[in-house]
Amino acid sequence: IERMRIEANGGVQARKTVIKTVSSNTTLADEDSGKTIYWTGGTLTLPANAEVGQQFVIINNTNGSATPDLNSNTISTNWTTHSAMADETARTYISVEADKWIYIG
């Protein structure tokens, strides 16, 4: 698995986007943090206990509006409310403190 690349000009590319496809009922794991989740079906649930710094970019391709389940977590106040995603849109969830997410849509 490629994790780092040294370019011909000497530049370093430290990370490639890792995409995880979700097509059935799935609860994301802590080790999925940093991945782009391509959601095509089933129920998508964020980890039960968010850890500071976790980030999930979710692309909805479920052929309908859907929202990932937050499990026991909440959206931090003063950030965008947790609402349904339209088809083929991307939303980012970032844990800014334990068990709280900010949602960028």
MDAnalysis code that builds the backbone (N, CA, C; Angstrom):
import MDAnalysis as mda
import numpy as np

u = mda.Universe.empty(315, n_residues=105, atom_resindex=np.repeat(np.arange(105), 3), trajectory=True)
u.add_TopologyAttr("name", ["N", "CA", "C"] * 105)
u.add_TopologyAttr("resid", np.arange(1, 106))
u.add_TopologyAttr("resname", ["ILE", "GLU", "ARG", "MET", "ARG", "ILE", "GLU", "ALA", "ASN", "GLY", "GLY", "VAL", "GLN", "ALA", "ARG", "LYS", "THR", "VAL", "ILE", "LYS", "THR", "VAL", "SER", "SER", "ASN", "THR", "THR", "LEU", "ALA", "ASP", "GLU", "ASP", "SER", "GLY", "LYS", "THR", "ILE", "TYR", "TRP", "THR", "GLY", "GLY", "THR", "LEU", "THR", "LEU", "PRO", "ALA", "ASN", "ALA", "GLU", "VAL", "GLY", "GLN", "GLN", "PHE", "VAL", "ILE", "ILE", "ASN", "ASN", "THR", "ASN", "GLY", "SER", "ALA", "THR", "PRO", "ASP", "LEU", "ASN", "SER", "ASN", "THR", "ILE", "SER", "THR", "ASN", "TRP", "THR", "THR", "HIS", "SER", "ALA", "MET", "ALA", "ASP", "GLU", "THR", "ALA", "ARG", "THR", "TYR", "ILE", "SER", "VAL", "GLU", "ALA", "ASP", "LYS", "TRP", "ILE", "TYR", "ILE", "GLY"])
u.atoms.positions = np.array([
    [0.852, -1.177, 0.000],
    [0.000, 0.000, 0.000],
    [0.888, 1.227, 0.000],
    [0.680, 2.070, -0.968],
    [1.490, 3.288, -1.063],
    [1.014, 4.305, -0.040],
    [1.926, 4.791, 0.786],
    [1.619, 5.806, 1.787],
    [2.403, 7.089, 1.563],
    [3.521, 6.998, 0.819],
    [4.353, 8.155, 0.582],
    [5.007, 8.008, -0.780],
    [5.199, 9.137, -1.435],
    [5.845, 9.117, -2.737],
    [6.814, 10.287, -2.820],
    [8.021, 10.024, -3.314],
    [8.979, 11.088, -3.583],
    [8.898, 11.387, -5.074],
    [8.516, 12.617, -5.392],
    [8.343, 13.030, -6.773],
    [9.698, 13.247, -7.439],
    [9.711, 13.258, -8.774],
    [10.952, 13.439, -9.537],
    [11.636, 14.762, -9.205],
    [10.842, 15.775, -8.862],
    [11.425, 17.076, -8.540],
    [11.861, 17.184, -7.078],
    [11.764, 16.087, -6.342],
    [12.185, 16.071, -4.939],
    [11.069, 16.318, -3.952],
    [9.891, 16.689, -4.450],
    [8.746, 16.904, -3.554],
    [8.267, 15.590, -2.969],
    [7.642, 15.695, -1.812],
    [7.127, 14.501, -1.142],
    [5.612, 14.594, -1.050],
    [4.953, 13.557, -1.496],
    [3.509, 13.467, -1.341],
    [3.289, 12.465, -0.219],
    [2.815, 12.977, 0.917],
    [2.764, 12.146, 2.122],
    [1.546, 11.243, 2.201],
    [0.493, 11.573, 1.489],
    [-0.701, 10.750, 1.642],
    [-1.581, 10.834, 0.407],
    [-2.150, 9.740, 0.069],
    [-3.147, 9.695, -0.997],
    [-4.517, 9.574, -0.330],
    [-5.539, 10.007, -1.019],
    [-6.888, 9.841, -0.497],
    [-7.239, 8.361, -0.472],
    [-7.692, 7.894, 0.667],
    [-8.114, 6.509, 0.802],
    [-9.636, 6.504, 0.779],
    [-10.215, 5.749, -0.127],
    [-11.665, 5.708, -0.274],
    [-12.185, 4.366, 0.231],
    [-13.200, 4.437, 1.075],
    [-13.864, 3.231, 1.562],
    [-15.302, 3.274, 1.053],
    [-15.724, 2.217, 0.371],
    [-17.087, 2.145, -0.143],
    [-17.978, 1.455, 0.880],
    [-19.123, 2.062, 1.165],
    [-20.093, 1.505, 2.103],
    [-21.381, 1.252, 1.338],
    [-21.798, -0.018, 1.267],
    [-22.995, -0.360, 0.505],
    [-24.057, -1.058, 1.345],
    [-23.755, -1.302, 2.615],
    [-24.728, -1.934, 3.511],
    [-24.605, -1.274, 4.885],
    [-25.438, -1.666, 5.837],
    [-25.395, -1.057, 7.161],
    [-23.989, -1.167, 7.742],
    [-23.376, -0.013, 8.033],
    [-21.977, 0.022, 8.462],
    [-21.776, 1.074, 9.543],
    [-21.042, 0.708, 10.581],
    [-20.566, 1.677, 11.564],
    [-19.084, 1.863, 11.314],
    [-18.686, 3.106, 11.058],
    [-17.280, 3.383, 10.800],
    [-16.448, 3.147, 12.057],
    [-15.212, 2.723, 11.851],
    [-14.297, 2.466, 12.958],
    [-13.318, 3.627, 13.096],
    [-12.663, 3.703, 14.241],
    [-11.679, 4.763, 14.475],
    [-10.617, 4.782, 13.379],
    [-10.210, 3.599, 12.907],
    [-9.147, 3.532, 11.893],
    [-9.625, 4.000, 10.514],
    [-10.916, 4.258, 10.353],
    [-11.428, 4.821, 9.101],
    [-11.263, 6.343, 9.052],
    [-10.882, 6.942, 10.182],
    [-10.683, 8.392, 10.214],
    [-9.654, 8.798, 9.168],
    [-9.950, 9.874, 8.446],
    [-9.065, 10.344, 7.394],
    [-9.436, 9.803, 6.025],
    [-10.339, 8.845, 5.990],
    [-10.749, 8.270, 4.717],
    [-11.927, 9.045, 4.131],
    [-12.071, 8.965, 2.833],
    [-13.264, 9.461, 2.158],
    [-14.212, 8.281, 2.034],
    [-15.408, 8.447, 2.546],
    [-16.389, 7.367, 2.559],
    [-17.358, 7.570, 1.395],
    [-17.394, 6.616, 0.478],
    [-18.294, 6.658, -0.674],
    [-19.495, 5.800, -0.320],
    [-20.595, 6.444, 0.031],
    [-21.766, 5.794, 0.615],
    [-22.787, 5.508, -0.469],
    [-23.017, 4.215, -0.750],
    [-23.933, 3.845, -1.830],
    [-25.201, 3.153, -1.348],
    [-25.255, 2.732, -0.088],
    [-26.459, 2.069, 0.410],
    [-26.340, 1.685, 1.860],
    [-27.470, 1.328, 2.461],
    [-27.493, 0.951, 3.860],
    [-27.426, 2.161, 4.776],
    [-27.340, 1.891, 6.065],
    [-27.230, 2.936, 7.076],
    [-25.768, 3.161, 7.402],
    [-25.352, 4.411, 7.404],
    [-23.967, 4.766, 7.727],
    [-23.948, 5.435, 9.091],
    [-23.125, 4.894, 10.003],
    [-23.057, 5.402, 11.365],
    [-21.620, 5.784, 11.696],
    [-21.444, 6.967, 12.286],
    [-20.118, 7.400, 12.726],
    [-19.734, 6.640, 13.997],
    [-18.442, 6.611, 14.362],
    [-18.017, 5.849, 15.552],
    [-18.783, 6.263, 16.810],
    [-18.961, 5.313, 17.718],
    [-19.739, 5.562, 18.933],
    [-19.126, 6.642, 19.810],
    [-17.822, 6.711, 19.874],
    [-17.142, 7.694, 20.705],
    [-16.130, 8.443, 19.859],
    [-16.500, 9.658, 19.447],
    [-15.608, 10.460, 18.614],
    [-14.378, 10.877, 19.412],
    [-13.227, 10.788, 18.777],
    [-11.976, 11.227, 19.384],
    [-11.543, 12.514, 18.705],
    [-10.962, 13.412, 19.470],
    [-10.512, 14.693, 18.934],
    [-9.613, 14.460, 17.727],
    [-9.889, 15.167, 16.635],
    [-9.078, 15.076, 15.433],
    [-9.580, 14.108, 14.396],
    [-10.564, 13.275, 14.738],
    [-11.105, 12.372, 13.727],
    [-11.786, 13.184, 12.632],
    [-11.699, 12.680, 11.409],
    [-12.331, 13.367, 10.284],
    [-12.820, 12.342, 9.282],
    [-14.042, 12.546, 8.810],
    [-14.629, 11.696, 7.787],
    [-15.222, 12.576, 6.716],
    [-14.835, 12.348, 5.473],
    [-15.462, 13.018, 4.339],
    [-16.407, 11.998, 3.726],
    [-17.690, 12.345, 3.674],
    [-18.695, 11.393, 3.228],
    [-19.338, 11.899, 1.944],
    [-19.325, 11.049, 0.931],
    [-19.986, 11.346, -0.336],
    [-21.234, 10.486, -0.408],
    [-22.381, 11.132, -0.503],
    [-23.646, 10.420, -0.565],
    [-23.970, 10.057, -2.007],
    [-23.993, 8.769, -2.300],
    [-24.446, 8.299, -3.600],
    [-25.462, 7.181, -3.377],
    [-26.413, 7.471, -2.483],
    [-27.440, 6.486, -2.139],
    [-28.681, 6.612, -3.005],
    [-28.640, 7.520, -3.966],
    [-29.794, 7.808, -4.822],
    [-30.943, 8.425, -4.047],
    [-30.631, 9.127, -2.967],
    [-31.644, 9.835, -2.199],
    [-30.987, 10.638, -1.095],
    [-31.774, 11.492, -0.460],
    [-31.246, 12.262, 0.659],
    [-31.087, 11.343, 1.864],
    [-29.959, 11.422, 2.504],
    [-29.692, 10.601, 3.677],
    [-28.668, 11.313, 4.548],
    [-28.685, 11.016, 5.819],
    [-27.760, 11.619, 6.774],
    [-27.085, 10.520, 7.578],
    [-25.759, 10.550, 7.714],
    [-25.106, 9.570, 8.582],
    [-25.626, 9.677, 10.007],
    [-25.769, 8.555, 10.670],
    [-26.186, 8.541, 12.068],
    [-24.992, 8.918, 12.932],
    [-25.208, 9.750, 13.933],
    [-24.121, 10.220, 14.795],
    [-23.809, 9.267, 15.934],
    [-24.581, 8.158, 16.069],
    [-24.428, 7.240, 17.177],
    [-24.731, 8.006, 18.451],
    [-23.884, 8.003, 19.457],
    [-24.171, 8.741, 20.698],
    [-23.537, 10.125, 20.685],
    [-22.956, 10.527, 19.543],
    [-22.285, 11.816, 19.435],
    [-23.279, 12.924, 19.099],
    [-22.824, 14.166, 19.182],
    [-23.661, 15.309, 18.853],
    [-22.886, 16.271, 17.962],
    [-23.615, 17.184, 17.327],
    [-22.987, 18.258, 16.569],
    [-22.709, 19.397, 17.537],
    [-21.484, 19.929, 17.523],
    [-21.145, 21.052, 18.399],
    [-22.034, 22.241, 18.096],
    [-22.331, 23.008, 19.117],
    [-23.196, 24.171, 18.929],
    [-22.513, 25.205, 18.053],
    [-23.313, 26.070, 17.466],
    [-22.868, 27.156, 16.593],
    [-22.278, 26.673, 15.268],
    [-22.488, 25.418, 14.924],
    [-22.083, 24.911, 13.616],
    [-23.314, 24.514, 12.854],
    [-23.161, 24.232, 11.595],
    [-24.295, 23.879, 10.742],
    [-25.077, 22.717, 11.349],
    [-26.375, 22.811, 11.273],
    [-27.203, 21.743, 11.816],
    [-27.023, 20.470, 11.003],
    [-27.309, 19.358, 11.618],
    [-27.158, 18.050, 10.990],
    [-28.387, 17.809, 10.129],
    [-28.224, 17.875, 8.827],
    [-29.376, 17.744, 7.940],
    [-29.097, 16.716, 6.855],
    [-30.136, 16.378, 6.113],
    [-30.004, 15.364, 5.072],
    [-29.111, 15.853, 3.939],
    [-28.376, 14.929, 3.361],
    [-27.497, 15.220, 2.239],
    [-28.238, 14.907, 0.949],
    [-28.087, 15.761, -0.035],
    [-28.659, 15.498, -1.353],
    [-27.769, 14.502, -2.092],
    [-28.256, 13.991, -3.208],
    [-27.490, 13.033, -4.010],
    [-26.103, 13.540, -4.373],
    [-25.142, 12.657, -4.299],
    [-23.772, 12.877, -4.754],
    [-23.142, 14.159, -4.205],
    [-23.453, 14.462, -2.960],
    [-22.833, 15.606, -2.298],
    [-21.803, 15.098, -1.299],
    [-20.900, 15.943, -0.914],
    [-19.888, 15.572, 0.084],
    [-20.089, 16.417, 1.330],
    [-19.998, 15.793, 2.472],
    [-20.058, 16.485, 3.749],
    [-18.876, 16.015, 4.579],
    [-18.306, 16.912, 5.322],
    [-17.167, 16.575, 6.176],
    [-17.585, 16.666, 7.638],
    [-17.233, 15.650, 8.398],
    [-17.473, 15.634, 9.833],
    [-16.106, 15.614, 10.519],
    [-15.867, 16.568, 11.410],
    [-14.591, 16.661, 12.124],
    [-14.880, 16.692, 13.615],
    [-14.196, 15.844, 14.382],
    [-14.370, 15.831, 15.828],
    [-13.438, 16.865, 16.453],
    [-14.037, 17.892, 17.034],
    [-13.253, 18.969, 17.645],
    [-13.076, 18.777, 19.136],
    [-13.861, 17.903, 19.704],
    [-13.709, 17.484, 21.092],
    [-14.370, 16.126, 21.214],
    [-14.100, 15.445, 22.288],
    [-14.620, 14.092, 22.443],
    [-16.140, 14.068, 22.306],
    [-16.618, 13.155, 21.472],
    [-18.049, 12.899, 21.269],
    [-18.823, 14.059, 20.671],
    [-18.118, 15.015, 20.065],
    [-18.780, 16.135, 19.397],
    [-18.173, 16.313, 18.026],
    [-19.021, 16.589, 17.054],
    [-18.587, 16.806, 15.677],
    [-18.936, 18.204, 15.236],
    [-18.157, 18.726, 14.309],
    [-18.644, 19.847, 13.523],
    [-18.929, 19.263, 12.149],
    [-19.906, 19.824, 11.508],
    [-20.364, 19.297, 10.238],
    [-20.197, 20.408, 9.221],
    [-19.506, 20.119, 8.146],
    [-19.272, 21.109, 7.100],
    [-19.956, 20.608, 5.845],
    [-20.905, 21.380, 5.341],
    [-21.666, 20.908, 4.191],
    [-21.895, 22.022, 3.201],
])
